[in-house]
C-alpha cells in the first residue's frame, strides 16, 4: 500500500472514531486486543447508540452478534434484544428472548421492566408471566394453610402421651409427609419454587412411604402387633429410591435452579423428576398394594367391633379417604405425565390429600385417644360426648335400663315426663341420659318419647274393634295432654291423622 493510500485509510478510521464517539487509538487496539474483540466492542457501542435513539431495527443485528460471540455477557445482550423487539411490538420474539434470558440468567424482576408495557397485554407475554413470575393465588393460600395445619397436627400428636408410642409415631409421620407434599404443591402453583430452588423434589423422597405408614398404623391398632425388624422390609423401596435422589438433594442452589429451568425449556413441569412416569407408576402400585392390605385389616376390625356392639366410624372414614386419594392420584399421575399442572383433576388429588390432613387434624384436637384404636367416634362428624367419661360397659347398662323403663314400665305414658325424671329413674346424670338416647337410638329425648307413644296409640287403634274409644281418649291414654299435639305427632310418624288411620283399618268382623 502506497503512502497516499495509507494516509487516506488512517484518515477514514479517525473520522469513524470521531463520528461514533469511540475514541480508541488504532495502534493501541491492534497491539492489545484481537480484531474480533475490537469489532464486537465497537458494534455494541453502535447498538447502544441506535437503541437510545429507538432505532431498534438497526440495533437488533448488532446485539445478536454479542449473543453469538460474547458468552460471558450473553444475559446483557438478551435483555436489550427483548426490549428492542418489545419496542417494535414483536411480542413473540420479545418473549422468546426473555425466556432465553431466564434460562441463562434467572432474573424475573426484569419482566416488570417498563419497556415491555407495549406487549404486556399480549397472550405470549401473559403466558411467560404465568410461567415464571411468583404470585399468590387462592390455591397457594389454601394449600399453605392446610400444610400448616398438618405440621401442627403432626407435632400435636407426637407429643400426646395418651397415644401409644408406635401408633403416635406412625400416624404423625403419615400426616407430616402429606403436609410436605401439600406445601410443595403450594410453592409450585405460585412459582415460588424458582425463588427457593432447594424445594426441588422436596416431597418426592417420601413417594413410597404413604402406603407402608398407614398399613403399619392400621396393623398396630387392629392387631396390636408391635413393630419388628422384619417390618423394615417395608422401607426398602424408599431406601433404594433415596440412593438415586440424595445426590440431587445435595446439589447447590444454582444447580437445582438450572435443572428446573432445563425442564421448562423442554416443555416439562419444572418441579418434577426426570423419572416422572416411572415414579408415578411405582407410587400408584405401592398405594394400591398397601390399600388392599389396609382393606383386609379394616374388615377384620369391622367384624370385631360389630361383635362388641360398637362402631368403627373413624377408621372407616380414614380408609375411605385413602381410597379416594389412590383414585385421584391415578388421574393426577396421567395429567402430570402429560405436563398438565392445572385443572380440577390436578387439584382434586391435592384436595383429597388435604382432606386426610384436615380430618386427622380435627381428630387430634377433639378426641386424640382415637389414634390408639381403642375408642371410636359415636358421631361421624361431631362427637358431642367425647369427654363425658361414660365407659362402654356403663353405656350398655344404662341403655338396657332405659329400654326397660319404656317397654316394661311404660314411663312415656306419664304426661309430665322429662329428661330429668328419666335420669333420676336411671340413677345417672341428665347429660349421660341424653348421650345414651342420642348414641343408641339416634333420636332426641322428645323423639324417643313420641316414638313409644305413637306406637302404643297405633296398637290401641288396631285393637279397638268396636270403635268405642275417641281420639282424645287415646291421646290421654298414651300420655298426651291434648288432641292437637297427639294428631301432629301421629301424622309425623305415619303421614296420616288418627282418623285417616282408622279409615284404612280392615272392616269390623261380624
RODODREN-199630 format. One record per residue: residue in three letters; z, y, x of N, C-alpha, C, O in turn. Coordinates in steps of 0.02 Angstrom, whole numbers, plus 50000, padded with zeros to 5 digits. Example, Ala and Ser with C-alpha at 12.3 -4.5 7.8 and 13.67 -1.06 7.14 Angstrom:
BEGIN
Ala503904971650660503904977550615503904983550660504234983450712/Ser503544988850642503574994750684503945000250645504025005750670/
//
This chain:
BEGIN
Unk500004994050043500005000050000500005006250045500415006850091/Unk499545010850031499495016850072500055021650059500425020950010/Unk500125026650102500665031650094500625035350028501135036749997/Unk500005036950006499925040749945500155036649884500495039249840/Unk499955030249883500135025849826500895024749825501195024549771/Unk501195023949884501915022849888502295028849860502795028149825/Unk502045034749877502365040849854502345041449779502845043249747/Unk501755039749749501695040049676502155034949642502435036349589/Unk502235028949672502655023649643503395025849642503745024949592/Unk503615028749699504315031049704504435036849655504965037349624/Unk503925041249649503985046749602504045044249530504425047049491/Unk503675039049514503695036049447504395033249431504655034249377/Unk504685029649480505355026849471505875032449462506335031749422/Unk505795037849500506275043449495506235046649426506755048149396/Unk505625047649400505535050649334505835046149280506155048549233/Unk505745039549287506025034749238506785035149237507095034949184/Unk507075035549298507805035849302508075042249270508575042049235/Unk507745047649282507965053949254507885053949178508325056249141/Unk507325051249155507175051149083507675047049044507915049248992/Unk507855041149068508305036649031509025037049054509445033149031/Unk509175041649100509865042649120510155036949159510765035749155/Unk509745033449197510015027549233510315029649300510845027049319/Unk510005033949334510285036849394510485031749447511005032549478/Unk510095026549457510265021349507509765021849564509175020549554/Unk509975023749624509515024349681509195017649695509535012549700/Unk508555017649703508175011549713508375007649775508465001549771/Unk508455010849831508615006949892509265003049885509294997349907/Unk509785006049854510435002649847510384996749799510684991549811/Unk509994997449745509924992149697509584986149728509814980549721/Unk509054987449761508674981949793509104978349844509044972349853/Unk509544982049876509954979149928510524975049900510684969749927/Unk510854977449844511484974449820511394969149767511774964249766/Unk510914969749722510844965149666510134962849660509674965849688/Unk510044957249620509374954449610508974958549560509244962749523/Unk508334957149560507874960849516508054959849443508044964549404/Unk508214953449423508354952049352508984955549328509024957849271/Unk509484955949372510104959349353509994966749342510254969749295/Unk509594969749385509444976849378509054978049313509184982749276/Unk508564973649302508144974349242508564973549179508464977149131/Unk509034968549179509454967349120509914973349107509994975549050/Unk510214975849161510674981449154510304987549125510564991049081/Unk509704988749151509314994349126509104993149053509094997749013/Unk508944986949037508724985248969509284986448919509164988948864/Unk509894984548937510454985448891510614992748881510774994948826/Unk510554996648935510665003848927510135006848881510285011148840/Unk509525004548890508995006848847509105004648774508965008348727/Unk509364998448767509504995848700510054999948666510015001548607/Unk510565001748705511115005848677510845012648657511065015648607/Unk510375015148696510075021648681509715021348613509795025848571/Unk509315016148604508965015348540509455014048483509355016448427/Unk509985010148496510475008648444510825014948419510915015948359/Unk511005019348466511345025548447510895030048406511135034048366/Unk510245029448416509765033348378509545029648315509105031948278/Unk509875023848302509725019548244509005017048245508695015748193/Unk508745016348306508075013448315508165005948327508045003348382/Unk508385002548274508594995548280508034990748299508144985848335/Unk507424992148276506864987848292506734987548367506564982348394/Unk506824993248400506714993548473507304990548511507214987748566/Unk507904990948483508504988548518508564980948515508814977948562/Unk508344977948460508444970648450508154966348506508524962148532/Unk507514967148526507254962748580507614963748647507674959048686/Unk507854969748659508214971048721508904967548721509104964648771/Unk509254967848663509894964348658509794956748660510224953048684/Unk509224954448634509084947348635509024944748706509224939148721/Unk508744948948751508714947048822509404946248851509524941948894/Unk509874950548828510564949848852510864943248831511234940148870/Unk510724941048769510964934548746510684928948788511024924048804/Unk510044929648807509704924248844509924923748916509964918348944/Unk510074929548948510184929549020510904930949042511094929349098/Unk511314933948998512004935749017512494931848974512764934548925/Unk512614925548990513044921148950513754923748948514094923148897/Unk513984926749001514664929149006514814934348953515364934548925/Unk514334938648938514424944048890514034942848825513854947548790/Unk513904936548810513494934748753513774937548688513404939948645/Unk514434937348680514754939748619514614947148606514504949148549/Unk514604951148659514474958348652513774959648624513684963948581/Unk513294955748649512604956748626512504954148555512124956948516/Unk512844948748538512794946048470513074950948419512804951548364/Unk513594954548437513874959548392513354964948378513254966948321/Unk513014967348432512514972648423511914970048383511634973748342/Unk511724963848396511154961048358511324960448284510904962048242/Unk511944958248268512154957648199512154964548165511944965148107/Unk512384969648201512414976348172511714979348164511574982848116/Unk511274977848212510584980348206510234977448145509924981048106/Unk510304970848137509984967648079510294970048014509954970847963/Unk510954971348015511284973947955511024980947939510924982747881/Unk510914984947992510644991647983509944991647953509754996247917/Unk509574986247968508904985647940508914982347872508394981847838/Unk509504980047850509574976847785509394969447785509324966447732/Unk509314966547845509154959447851509794955347850510044953447903/Unk510064953847790510704950447785510684943347813511174941047843/Unk510124939947804510074933047827510124932747903510504928647931/Unk509744936947938509754937048011510434939648037510704937148086/Unk510694944748003511334947648025511894942548021512284941748069/Unk511934938847965512464933847958512364928048006512844924848027/Unk511734926548022511604921248071511884923248140512194919148174/Unk511774929448160512054931848223512814932048219513164930448268/Unk513074934048161513804934148153514104927248162514624926448194/Unk513784922248132514044915448138514014913048210514464909548233/Unk513474914848245513434913148317514014916348355514314913348399/Unk514154922548337514704926248369515364922748358515754921848404/Unk515504920648295516144917448279516224910748314516774908848333/Unk515664907348323515694900948359515784902148434516114898148468/Unk515484907548460515534909148531516184912548548516524910748596/Unk516354917648509516954921648522517264923148454517064927948420/Unk517764919148433518024919548365518404926148355518974926848376/Unk518064930848322518354937348308518194939148236517714942748222/Unk518604936648188518464937648117518554944948096518264947048046/Unk518954948748134519054955748116518404959748119518324964648084/Unk517934957448161517294961048169516884960848104516464965148093/Unk517004955748063516634955247999516784961247954516384962947911/Unk517364964447964517544970147924517254976747950517404982047923/Unk516834976348002516534982448032516124986147979515774983047938/Unk516184992747979515844996847929515084996247933514724997847885/Unk514834993847990514114993047997513814987847951513214987647941/Unk514244983547923513994978347877514044980347804513904976247760/Unk514244986547791514334988647721513684988147681513684986947621/Unk513124989147716512474988947683512304982047655511944981547605/Unk512554976847687512384969947666512994966147639512954960147626/Unk513554969547632514174966147614514154962847546514504957947534/Unk513754965347502513714962547434513194956947427513114954147373/Unk512844955347481512334950147478512654943247477513224942347499/Unk512284938347451512554931547445512684928547514513164924847523/Unk512244930147564512334927347631512984929747663513354925947693/Unk513114936247655513724939047685514354936547649514854935047680/Unk514314936147583514884933547545515044926447564515624924447568/Unk514524922447576514614915547596514974915047663515414910947673/Unk514764919447710515084919647776515814921847770516254919047801/Unk515924926947729516604929447718517054923947688517624923147709/Unk516774920247640517144914847608517324909347657517844906147651/Unk516894908247705516974902647752517484904047807517824899547830/Unk517544910447828517944911847888518534916647878519034915947912/Unk518474921447833518994926647827519634923747795519594920747741/Unk520214924447827520844922247796520974926047731520894932147728/Unk521164922347679521264925547614521794921647576521884915647586/Unk522134925147532522634921947489522324920747420522044925247390/Unk522384914547397522124912747331522694909747290523234908347316/Unk522564908847226523074905847183523234898747206523804896547202/Unk522704895147230522814888347254523254888347316523714884247322/Unk523114892847363523504892947425524234894547411524684891647443/Unk524364899147364525054900947347525404895047313525984893547329/Unk525064891747267525364886047231525534880447280526084877747278/Unk525064878847324525174873347371525724875147422526124870847440/Unk525744881347443526264883347490526954882847457527434880647489/Unk526994884947394527624884647357527854877447348528444875847357/Unk527384873047330527554865947319527764862647385528224858647387/Unk527414864347439527594861647504528304863647524528684859647551/Unk528484869947509529154872347524529674868447484530204866747509/Unk529514867147420529974863047379530054856147408530604853347410/Unk529494853347432529514846647461529944846347523530354841747531/Unk529874851247568530284851347629531034852147611531464848947641/Unk531164856447562531854857347540532134850847511532704849047525/Unk531734847347470531954841147439532094835847492532594832247488/Unk531654835247542531744830347595532404831447631532764826747647/Unk532554837847645533194839547678533784838047632534284835247654/Unk533714839847569534254838947520534434831547514535014829647515/Unk533924827247508534044820047502534334817247566534784813047564/Unk534084819447622534294816747686535024818047702535334814347740/Unk535304823347672536004825047685536464823147626537044825047626/Unk536194819547578536594817347521536914810647537536584805547537/Unk537564810647550537914804647570537994799547514538174793847527/Unk537864801547452537934796947396537354791947393537394786747361/Unk536814793647427536224789247428536264784747489536424786947544/Unk536124778347479536154773447533535694775547591535154778347579/Unk535904774347652535574777247711534834775447715534414779947722/Unk534664769047712533954767147719533524769747662532964772047673/Unk533794769547600533424772347543533324779747553532794782547536/Unk533834783047579533814790247590533274792047642532884796647632/Unk533254788347697532764789747750532054788347727531594792147742/Unk531954782847691531284780947669530994785947619530424788047626/Unk531394787747569531124792247517531054799347543530604802947523/Unk531504801547588531444808347615530834808747662530494813947663/Unk530704803447699530104803347742529474803347699528974806647716/Unk529494799747644528924799547597528774806447570528194808547565/Unk529304810147551529214816947524528964821647580528544825947567/Unk529234820747640529064825147696528314824847712527994829947721/Unk528034818747717527324818247736526874820847680526334823347693/Unk527094820247617526724823247562526714830847570526204834147561/Unk527284833547588527354840847594526934843447652526634848847646/Unk526904839747707526494841847764525754841947743525394846647761/Unk525544836847706524844836647683524684842547638524164845747646/Unk525134844147591525014849647545525004856347582524604860747567/Unk525454857047631525454863147673524804863747712524534869247719/Unk524554858147737523924858047774523344860247730522924864147751/Unk523344857847668522814859847621522874867347605522364870747598/Unk523484869847601523594877047589523274881247644522964886347629/Unk523354879147706523034882747762522274882247759521924887047773/Unk522024876347739521304875147738520964879447685520444882547698/Unk521244879647624520914883347570520964890947579520604894647547/Unk521424893147623521494900347635521184902547701521224908447719/Unk520874897847738520554899047803521044901047858520844903447911/Unk521684899947847522174901447899522194896047953522564896648002/Unk521814890847944521774885647995521474888448060521634886148114/Unk521034893548054520754896748114521264901148149521254901848210/Unk521724903948110522244908048140522764903748176523074905848224/Unk522844897548151523324892848180522974886248197523064881348162/Unk522584886148250522184880248267522604873948279522344868348272/Unk523244874748296523664868748306523794865048241524094859648241/Unk523574867948185523624864348121523074859148113523074855348065/Unk522604858948160522044854248155522304847048153522644844748199/Unk522124843448100522314836448089523064835448085523314829948098/Unk523444840748067524174840248068524444834848021524974831948034/Unk524094833547965524344828547918523984821847925524194816947894/Unk523454821647965523054815547971523444809848003523324804047988/Unk523904811548048524284806348082524714802248035524934796748054/Unk524844804747974525264801147926524844796847877525124794047829/Unk524194796447888523744793447839523954786547816523854784847757/Unk524234782547861524384775647844525134774447832525374768847838/Unk525494779847816526214779247803526404779647729526944777547710/Unk525954782447688526114783547618526304776947583526834776447553/Unk525864772047589525984765647556526594761947583527024760047543/Unk526654761047650527234757447677527904760447659528374756847642/Unk527964767147662528604770347647528814769247575529394767647562/Unk528344769947528528514769047458528664761647443529114760047404/Unk528284757247475528394750047464529084747947491529454744447456/Unk529254750147551529904748347580530484751347540531014748347534/Unk530364757247511530884760247469530984756147406531544754547388/Unk530434754347372530484750347311530824743647327531244741247288/Unk530644740647383530934734247401531684734847412532074730347395/Unk531884740547440532604741547452532984742147387533504738947379/Unk532744746247340533124747447279533064741847229533494741047186/Unk532524737847233532434732447185532754725947210533124722647173/Unk532594724247272532844717947300533454718947345533764714047367/Unk533614725247360534164726847405534084723347472534574721047502/Unk533474723147496533324719847560533374724947616533074730347613/Unk533734723147668533834727647724533214727947768532804723247770/Unk533154733547803532584734547848532684730347910533194730947944/Unk532194726047927532244721747985531694723148035531254727348024/Unk531724719648091531234720748144530524718948121530034722048143/Unk530464714048078529794712048054529474717548013528864717848006/Unk529884721947985529604727447945529234732547988528864736647962/Unk529354732248054528994736748099528244735248098527844739448119/Unk528064729348075527354727548071526974732248024526374733348032/Unk527334735047976527014739747930526804746247965526394749947940/Unk527084747448023526934753548060526364752748110526154757648140/Unk526124746648118525594745348168524974749648156524724752648204/Unk524704750048094524114754348084524234761548106523794764748135/Unk524824764148091524984771048111525024771748186524764776548214/Unk525334766948220525394767148293524714766748326524574770248374/Unk524284762348300523614761648328523224768248320522874770448365/Unk523294771148261522944777448248523204783148291522824787448312/Unk523854783148304524144788348347523864788148418523804793248451/Unk523694782148441523384781448508522734785548510522574788548561/Unk522374785548454521754789348450521874796848442521534800948472/Unk522364798648401522424805648380522884809848424522804816048426/Unk523354806848460523814810748502523444814748555523614820548566/Unk522924812048589522554816248636522264822548604522204827648637/Unk522084822148540521834828048505522404832948493522314839048500/Unk522994830348476523574834648465523774838448528524054843948524/Unk523634835548586523844838748650523344843848675523464847148725/Unk522784844748639522294849748660522574856748653523054857948616/Unk522284861348689522514868348687522294871748622521874869148585/Unk522574877648611522394881848553521644882948550521334882148497/Unk521354884848607520634886348610520204880248598519694880548564/Unk520414874548626520024868348619520014865948546519504863548522/Unk520574866548512520594864448441520174869048398519834866848352/Unk520204875548413519784880248376519044878748387518644879148341/Unk518874876948449518184875148465517954869048426517384868748404/Unk518404864148419518234858048381518104859748308517624857248278/Unk518514864048279518424866048209517764869848200517404868648152/Unk517624874448245517014878448240516394874148251515874875348222/Unk516464869148294515914864548305515744860648241515154859548227/Unk516254858748204516144855248141515814859848090515374857748051/Unk516014866248090515714871048045514964871848061514544872148016/Unk514814872148126514114872948148513684867048125513084867748114/Unk514004861148119513644855148096513634854548019513384849647992/Unk513914859647985513924859647912514474855247883514414853047826/Unk515014854047922515554849647900516184853747887516224859647904/Unk516674850447856517314853747843517704854347909517794849347943/Unk517934860347927518244861347992518894857648002519074856048059/Unk519264856147949519934853247956519924845547958520454842547962/Unk519334842447955519294835247952519144832148021518894835548066/Unk519304825748027519184822148089518454819948093518094819648043/Unk518234818348155517554815748165517484808748134516934806648116/Unk518044805248126518034798548096518204798848022518514794247995/Unk518004804247990518214805547921518084799747873518544797447840/Unk517474797447870517284792147822517694785847834517944782847787/Unk517754783947897518144777947914518874778847894519184774247867/Unk519154784647908519854785947891519974785747816520474783047793/Unk519514788647778519574788647705519584781547679519994779747636/Unk519124777447703519084770447680519714766547699519974762747658/Unk519954767547760520544763847782521174766147745521584762047726/Unk521234772647734521814775147697521804772847625522324770847598/Unk521224773047594521164770747524521334763347519521664761247471/Unk521104759547567521264752347568522024751247574522304747047539/Unk522334755147618523054754647627523424756347563523894752947543/Unk523214761747529523544763747467523464758447413523944757147375/Unk522884755447407522764750347356523174744147369523474741347324/Unk523174741847433523544735747450524294736747437524604732547405/Unk524564742147461525284743347451525434744947377525974743447353/Unk524954747947343525044749047271525124742447234525504742047185/Unk524764737347256524814730747225525514727747235525814725147188/Unk525764728247296526434725547310526984729647274527474726747252/Unk526894736147269527374740247233527374738347159527894738247127/Unk526784736947133526724734847063527124728447050527474727947000/Unk527074723647095527454717447088528204718747087528564715947047/Unk528434723047132529144724747135529364728447071529904727247045/Unk528924732747047529084736546986529184731846927529654732646888/Unk528744726846919528804722346862529394717546870529694715446820/Unk529564715846932530174711846943530774715746920531214713046886/Unk530784722046937531354726346917531354727546842531894727946812/Unk530764728046811530724729146739531054723446701531424724546653/Unk530914717346722531204711446689531964711246698532334709646652/Unk532174712946758532894712846773533264718046732533804716746706/Unk532964723946726533284729346688533284727846614533774729146579/Unk532724724946590532684723146519533224718146500533504718446445/Unk533364713546545533884708546532534574711646528535034708946496/Unk534654717446560535294720946559535334726246504535804730146500/Unk534814726246460534784731146405534784738346432535084742746402/Unk534434739246488534384745946516533664748346515533264745846476/Unk533504753146558532804755246564532684757546635533154759146671/Unk532054757846654531874760046722531354765546719530834765146752/Unk531494770546679531024776046670530844779446736530264780946748/Unk531354780546777531234784246840530744780446885530264783346909/Unk530864774046896530414770146939529734769346907529224769046942/Unk529704768846841529064768346807528644774646819528054774246833/Unk528974780446813528624786746824528384787346896527834789646909/Unk528804785246942528634785547013528024781247027527574783347063/Unk528024775247000527454770647009526824773546976526284773047004/Unk526894776346916526314779146880526004784946919525384785446922/Unk526414789246949526154794846988525794792247050525274794947070/Unk526054786847080525724783947138525044781247120524554782147157/Unk524984777847063524344775247040523854780947028523274780547047/Unk524104786346997523694792246985523434795147051522854797147057/Unk523874795247101523674797847167523144793447199522664796047228/Unk523224786947195522734782347225522044783447194521544783847229/Unk522014784047128521374785147093521064791847112520474792247126/Unk521484797047113521214803647129521014804147202520554807847219/Unk521364800447247521174800647317520494797447328520114799547372/Unk520334792347288519674789247293519124794347279518624794747315/Unk519224798447226518734803647210518724809047264518194811547282/Unk519314810847289519374815847342519004813547405518664817447438/Unk519084807147422518754804347481518004804947477517674806447527/Unk517724803647418517004804247408516774811447418516254812647449/Unk517174816147393517004823247399517004825647471516504828447495/Unk517554824447507517594827047575517124823447622516924826247673/Unk516944817247606516454813647647515764816747639515324815847681/Unk515674820447585515044824047573515124831547583514734835547556/Unk515624833347623515774840247642515884844947583515724850847587/Unk516164842347529516344846447471517104847547472517494842847467/Unk517304853847479518014855347485518244860147431518644864647443/Unk517984859247370518184863447314518044859747250517774854247250/Unk518244862747194518124859647129518734855947103519224855047138/Unk518694853947040519264850947006519484844447039520084843447051/Unk519014839947055519194833447084519524834347152519974830547170/Unk519294839347190519594840547256520334842547247520764839947281/Unk520464847147201521144849547191521554844447151522174844447156/Unk521244840247111521614835447071522004830547115522564828647098/Unk521714828647170522064824147217522684827547246523204824347252/Unk522604833947263523174837547291523704838747237524304838447250/Unk523474839947175523944841047120524334834747104524924835147086/Unk524014828947108524374822647095524904821547149525454818947134/Unk524744823447210525244822947264525794828147252526384826747265/Unk525604834047229526094839247215526554837047158527154838447159/Unk526274833447109526674830947053527214826147079527774826247055/Unk527034822047127527514817447157528084821347190528674819647181/Unk527914826447228528424830547262528874834047212529484834047220/Unk528574836947160528974840547111529434835847072530004837547057/Unk529174829947055529574825147017530164822647059530724822147034/Unk530044821147122530574818947166531074824647180531674823547186/Unk530804830847185531244836547195531694837747135532284839147142/Unk531404837047076531794837647014532344832347011532914833746994/Unk532154826147029532634820647027533194821847077533784820447062/Unk533014824447136533524825547187534034830647166534614830447188/Unk533834835347124534284840647103534714838747043535304840647040/Unk534434834846995534824833646934535174826846934535674825946899/Unk534934821946974535254815446975535094811747040534734806747039/Unk535344814147097535164811247162535344803947169535034800347208/Unk535854801547132536074794647137535524789847115535544783847131/Unk535024792447078534484788247054534084785147111533774779947103/Unk534094788447170533714785847227534014779247254533684775747292/Unk534614777647234534904771247254534634765547211534714759747230/Unk534324767047155534074761947110534594758947065534444754347027/Unk535214761347068535744758447026535814762146960536084759346912/Unk535584768246956535584772046893534874774146878534484775546923/Unk534714774546815534044776546795534094781646739534594782146704/Unk533554785446733533554790546680533604787346611533304782146598/Unk533984790546568534004788446499533564792946457533404791346399/Unk533364798446486532894802946454532334804146504532474805846561/Unk531704803446484531164803546531531094810146568530934810246627/Unk531214815646534531104822146566531744825746583531824828346638/Unk532214826046535532814829846547533434825646532533684825646475/Unk533684822146582534274817946571534894822146557535224824546603/Unk535034823046493535544827846471536244825846492536674830146503/Unk536374819346498537054817046508537174813946577537594809446584/Unk536794816246628536854812846692537544813646725537724809846769/Unk537934818646703538584819846734539164818146688539734820346699/Unk539034814246636539564812946587540074808046613540644808046589/Unk539904803846661540364798946687540434792746643540864788646655/Unk540004792146592540024786446546539694780446580539104780746594/Unk540064775146592539794769346626539374765246578539414766046517/Unk538964760846606538514756746565538894752246518538724751546459/Unk539434749046543539814744346501540184748046445540204745646388/Unk540474753846461540814757846409540314760346357540464760646298/Unk539724762246380539204764546335539024759146284538944760546225/Unk538944752946307538784747346262539354745946213539244744446155/Unk539964746446238540554745146195540594750346139540704748646081/Unk540494756646156540514761946106539934761346056540014762845997/Unk539364759146080538794758046035538954752745983538824753645924/Unk539244747146007539424741745960539944744145909539904742445850/Unk540434747845931540954750545886540654755345835540854755545777/Unk540164759345858539834764045813539444760345759539464762145701/Unk539084755145779538714751145730539174747945679539004747445620/Unk539764745845701540254742945655540494748145604540564746645545/Unk540604754245627540824759545582540304761045528540484762345471/Unk539674760745547539144762445499538924756545457538784757345397/Unk538894750645486538624744945449539154741045410539004738145358/Unk539764740945435540304737245402540754741945363540854741045302/Unk541024746945397541474751645364541094756745321541384759945278/Unk540444757445333540024762045296540324769045293540404772045240/Unk540484771545352540804778145359540354783745335540594789145318/Unk539704782445333539234787645314539314789545240539064794845220/Unk539644785445199539734787045128540244792645116540284795445062/Unk540624794145168541114799545162540744806245167540424807745218/Unk540774810245114540384816445113540654821745160540324826945169/Unk541224820645191541504825445240541384823045312541684825845358/Unk540964818045321540864815245388540584820545435540164824645416/Unk540824820445498540564824845550540654821345618540964816045622/Unk540394824345669540404821245735541114820445761541274815345793/Unk541534825245748542234824845772542594818945739542994815545772/Unk542464817845675542784812345639542574805545669542984801145679/Unk541924804845683541674798645711541954797545781542144792045799/Unk541994803045820542264802445889542994800245886543214796345928/Unk543364802745837544064800845831544124793445812544564789845838/Unk543684791045767543704783945749543524779445808543764773845814/Unk543084782045853542884778145912543384778845969543334775346019/Unk543854783445961544354784646012544034787046077544204784746132/Unk543564791746070543224794546129543094801946115543314804646065/Unk542724805146160542594812346152541974813546109541554809146099/Unk541944819546084541354821646045540724821246088540204819046063/Unk540774823146150540204823046196539944815846206539344814546203/Unk540414811146217540214804246227539894801246164539424797346168/Unk540164803146106539884800746043539164803046034538734799246014/Unk539044809446049538364812146045537894808546093537324807146076/Unk538154807146154537744803746204537554796646180536984794546188/Unk538034793146152537914786246128537364786346074536914782146075/Unk537414790946028536924791345973536224793046001535724790145980/Unk536204797946046535554800046074535224794546115534624793446110/Unk535624791246157535344786346203535154779746170534624776946182/Unk535594777246127535494770546099535094770546034534764765646018/Unk535104776045998534744776345934534164781345935533754781545889/Unk534144785445989533614790445996533594795145935533064797145912/Unk534184796645909534244800945850534814805945862535254804845904/Unk534804811345822535384815845823535904812945775535764808245738/Unk536514815945775537044813345731536844813845658536934808945620/Unk536564819445637536384820245566535804815645547535784813145491/Unk535344814545592534784809845579535044802745570534794799045528/Unk535544800945610535834794245604536184793345536536104788245503/Unk536574798345516536924798045452536424797445394536504793445349/Unk535904801645396535394801445344535024794745342534854792245289/Unk534914791945401534574785445403534954780145365534674776545324/Unk535604779745377536014774645342536084776345268536074771845226/Unk536164782645251536234784645181535604783045140535654780245085/Unk535024784745167534394783545130534254776045125534004773745074/Unk534424772345178534334765045174534764762145118534554757745080/Unk535374764545113535834762245060535564764344992535594760444944/Unk535294770444986535024772844922534434768544900534374766944841/Unk533994766744947533414762644930533634755744905533334753044858/Unk534144753144935534404746544913534694747044843534604742544802/Unk535044752544829535334753444762534774754044709534814751044656/Unk534264757944725533704758844679533344752244665533134750844609/Unk533274748344716532934741844708533354736944666533084732844630/Unk534014737544673534464732844637534604735044565534844731144524/Unk534464741344552534614743944485534054742044436533654746344416/Unk534034735744416533514733244372533554736244302533044736944268/Unk534134738044280534224740544212534134748144208534154751044154/Unk534024751344266533944758544269534534762244236534444767044199/Unk535134759844252535734762744223535984768944262536354773044235/Unk535774769344325536034774744368535564780744368534954780044369/Unk535874786644368535494792744377535404794144452535774791544493/Unk534904798344467534784800144537535394803444568535574802144625/Unk535724807744530536314811244557536884806444570537274807444617/Unk536934801144530537454796044541537334792544607537804791144645/Unk536704791044620536544787544684536684792244743536934790044794/Unk536514798644735536644803544788537394803744805537584803544864/Unk537804804144753538534804144766538764797544797539204797544840/Unk538474792144776538674785544799538574784844875538994781844909/Unk538024787544900537884786544972538164792145015538074792145076/Unk538494797144984538834802145025538574809245020538854813645052/Unk538044810544980537794817444973538194821244921538464818344874/Unk538234827844931538614832044885538194834844828538464837144778/Unk537514834644836537084837344783536414833744784536224830444832/Unk536064834544729535424831144719534874834044763534434830344786/Unk534884840544776534364843844815534344841144886533814839444912/Unk534924840844918534964838244987534744830944989534394828845036/Unk534944827144940534764820044937534004819244930533694815444966/Unk533704822944883532974822544873532594824344937532104821044955/Unk532824829544971532494831845031532524826545086532024825145119/Unk533114823545096533194818345147532794812045128532504808845172/Unk532794810345064532444804345041531684805145051531354800445074/Unk531424810945035530704811945043530504812145116529964809845134/Unk530934814845159530794814945231530734807845259530344806545304/Unk531134803345231531144796445256530574792245226530274788245261/Unk530424793245161529954788845126529304792245106528844789045081/Unk529264798845115528694802845092528664803045015528164805244987/Unk529194800744981529234800644908529904803444885530404803044921/Unk529914806344826530554808144797530864801844766530504796944755/Unk531524801744753531814795744722531474793844656531394787944643/Unk531274798644615530934797244552530264793944564530084789244529/Unk529884796444614529234793444630529334786344657528934781844644/Unk529864785544695530014778944723530154773944667529934768144669/Unk530514776244616530674771944559530044769844521529984764144499/Unk529564774444514528954772844477528534767544513528154763944481/Unk528604767244578528234762244616528564755444618528284750644644/Unk529174755144591529534748844589529184743944542528874746144494/Unk529224737444554528914732444509529244732844440529834734744435/Unk528874731144386529164731544318529764727044309529834721944343/Unk530204729144262530814725244248530644718344222530164717444184/Unk531024713544241530944706744215531264706044147531774709244132/Unk530974701844106531254700644038531904696844042532214695443991/
//
